[in-house]
């Protein structure tokens, strides 16, 4: 019997940072990197919310609350799926790769790409930047690096063998 097919982990034990028995270090590294990416997203959300509240938002407080509720739901679902990926669920690995690795990465890079496509130069980045940019840019860089590294670890040979080991 496959030791991962009926995982004894439940509840909070699923989210323990130490790897469960049988989880390859590559999958564990991917798990921690995905959590790092989510944490960076949460931090950026908090910073942007504080910034918008401090400078006053023209869209009104309702938009901020709606956006925050949506993000809380998205981040919660993402953490759940990431935890399922660590347990060897193939559906979770594909879901994480497509939603967080694909669509999530696009959401991180679309603004800078659009800005450059509009005819702006890299030299203008720092002359047009405000305090929010200088706070958020390093967080976004960590976020993007964590996503790319997590994707790589999630598809290394040891990880592939782990996910192929049985239907989950």
C-alpha distance (Angstrom), angle and dihedral (degrees) to the residues before:
residue distance angle dihedral
X1 . . .
X2 3.79 . .
X3 3.83 109.0 .
X4 3.81 90.8 -143.4
X5 3.79 97.8 49.7
X6 3.80 92.4 80.0
X7 3.77 102.4 28.7
X8 3.80 114.3 -159.0
X9 3.79 88.3 -150.4
X10 3.74 118.2 105.5
X11 3.77 138.8 153.0
X12 3.79 116.4 1.8
X13 3.83 92.3 -7.2
X14 3.81 88.8 74.8
X15 3.81 89.2 64.6
X16 3.82 97.6 47.8
X17 3.80 109.8 128.4
X18 3.80 92.9 -137.1
X19 3.80 111.6 85.3
X20 3.79 118.7 -102.0
X21 3.80 114.9 -121.5
X22 3.80 112.6 -72.4
X23 3.81 96.8 18.2
X24 3.81 109.8 130.0
X25 3.79 116.9 -125.0
X26 3.82 88.8 -117.1
X27 3.81 91.9 59.2
X28 3.81 90.4 44.3
X29 3.81 90.3 50.9
X30 3.80 89.8 49.6
X31 3.82 90.0 49.8
X32 3.81 92.6 52.2
X33 3.81 91.6 45.3
X34 3.81 91.7 50.5
X35 3.81 89.4 50.8
X36 3.82 88.2 49.4
X37 3.80 89.5 53.3
X38 3.81 91.4 49.6
X39 3.82 90.6 47.5
X40 3.81 89.7 51.8
X41 3.80 89.5 50.7
X42 3.80 91.3 49.6
X43 3.82 91.2 48.5
X44 3.80 91.9 49.2
X45 3.81 90.3 49.0
X46 3.80 91.5 51.6
X47 3.80 92.3 47.8
X48 3.80 93.0 48.0
X49 3.80 91.2 47.5
X50 3.82 92.2 50.6
X51 3.80 90.0 46.4
X52 3.80 93.5 49.7
X53 3.81 91.3 48.0
X54 3.80 92.3 47.9
X55 3.82 97.0 49.0
X56 3.78 95.2 35.1
X57 3.76 121.0 -111.2
X58 3.78 120.7 -117.3
X59 3.80 90.2 -151.5
X60 3.80 93.2 62.6
X61 3.78 132.0 -118.9
X62 3.81 93.9 -77.4
X63 3.78 92.1 69.6
X64 3.80 91.0 50.8
X65 3.82 92.2 50.6
X66 3.81 92.6 46.7
X67 3.79 91.4 48.1
X68 3.80 91.2 48.0
X69 3.82 93.1 50.0
X70 3.80 90.4 48.4
X71 3.82 91.7 49.9
X72 3.81 93.0 47.7
X73 3.80 89.3 53.8
X74 3.82 92.6 46.1
X75 3.81 93.6 48.0
X76 3.82 91.9 46.6
X77 3.80 92.4 51.0
X78 3.82 90.4 45.1
X79 3.81 92.2 53.6
X80 3.82 90.7 48.6
X81 3.81 92.3 51.0
X82 3.83 91.5 45.2
X83 3.81 89.2 53.1
X84 3.81 90.2 50.3
X85 3.81 89.3 50.2
X86 3.80 89.9 55.8
X87 3.81 89.0 53.3
X88 3.81 89.0 58.8
X89 3.79 100.5 -101.7
X90 3.79 106.4 157.4
X91 3.80 93.3 -157.8
X92 3.81 88.7 56.7
X93 3.80 93.5 50.9
X94 3.81 91.4 52.2
X95 3.81 92.0 43.9
X96 3.80 92.0 50.4
X97 3.81 91.6 46.3
X98 3.81 94.1 50.1
X99 3.81 101.5 36.4
X100 3.79 102.9 33.1
X101 3.78 99.9 22.1
X102 3.79 96.9 41.3
X103 3.79 111.9 22.9
X104 3.81 93.4 26.6
X105 3.80 92.0 52.8
X106 3.79 90.7 49.4
X107 3.81 89.8 52.8
X108 3.81 89.4 53.7
X109 3.80 96.5 49.9
X110 3.82 104.1 32.1
X111 3.82 95.2 84.5
X112 3.82 95.7 51.7
X113 3.81 91.8 42.9
X114 3.82 91.7 48.8
X115 3.79 90.3 48.0
X116 3.81 91.6 52.3
X117 3.82 91.7 43.3
X118 3.81 88.8 55.3
X119 3.79 88.1 67.5
X120 3.79 100.5 -94.2
X121 3.80 118.9 138.5
X122 3.77 129.9 -135.0
X123 3.82 87.7 -115.1
X124 3.79 89.3 63.7
X125 3.80 93.2 57.1
X126 3.78 95.0 85.2
X127 3.80 97.1 35.9
X128 3.82 91.6 54.6
X129 3.80 96.9 37.0
X130 3.77 122.6 113.5
X131 3.80 130.4 -160.5
X132 3.81 91.6 -86.7
X133 3.81 90.3 57.9
X134 3.81 92.3 52.0
X135 3.80 90.9 50.4
X136 3.82 98.1 42.2
X137 3.83 100.9 38.7
X138 3.84 96.2 69.6
X139 3.81 90.8 45.0
X140 3.80 90.2 50.7
X141 3.82 90.2 48.2
X142 3.82 90.5 53.6
X143 3.81 89.1 45.8
X144 3.81 92.8 52.3
X145 3.82 93.8 44.0
X146 3.82 90.7 49.9
X147 3.82 91.6 50.8
X148 3.80 93.6 49.4
X149 3.81 93.2 46.0
X150 3.82 91.9 45.3
X151 3.81 90.4 52.7
X152 3.80 91.4 50.5
X153 3.82 93.7 49.0
X154 3.81 91.3 45.5
X155 3.81 91.4 60.0
X156 3.81 102.3 39.7
X157 3.83 115.7 122.0
X158 3.83 95.2 -99.8
X159 3.80 89.9 50.8
X160 3.81 91.3 47.5
X161 3.81 90.0 52.8
X162 3.81 90.7 48.6
X163 3.81 92.5 53.3
X164 3.82 92.5 43.0
X165 3.81 92.6 51.7
X166 3.76 93.1 93.0
X167 3.79 146.2 -24.3
X168 3.75 112.1 -78.0
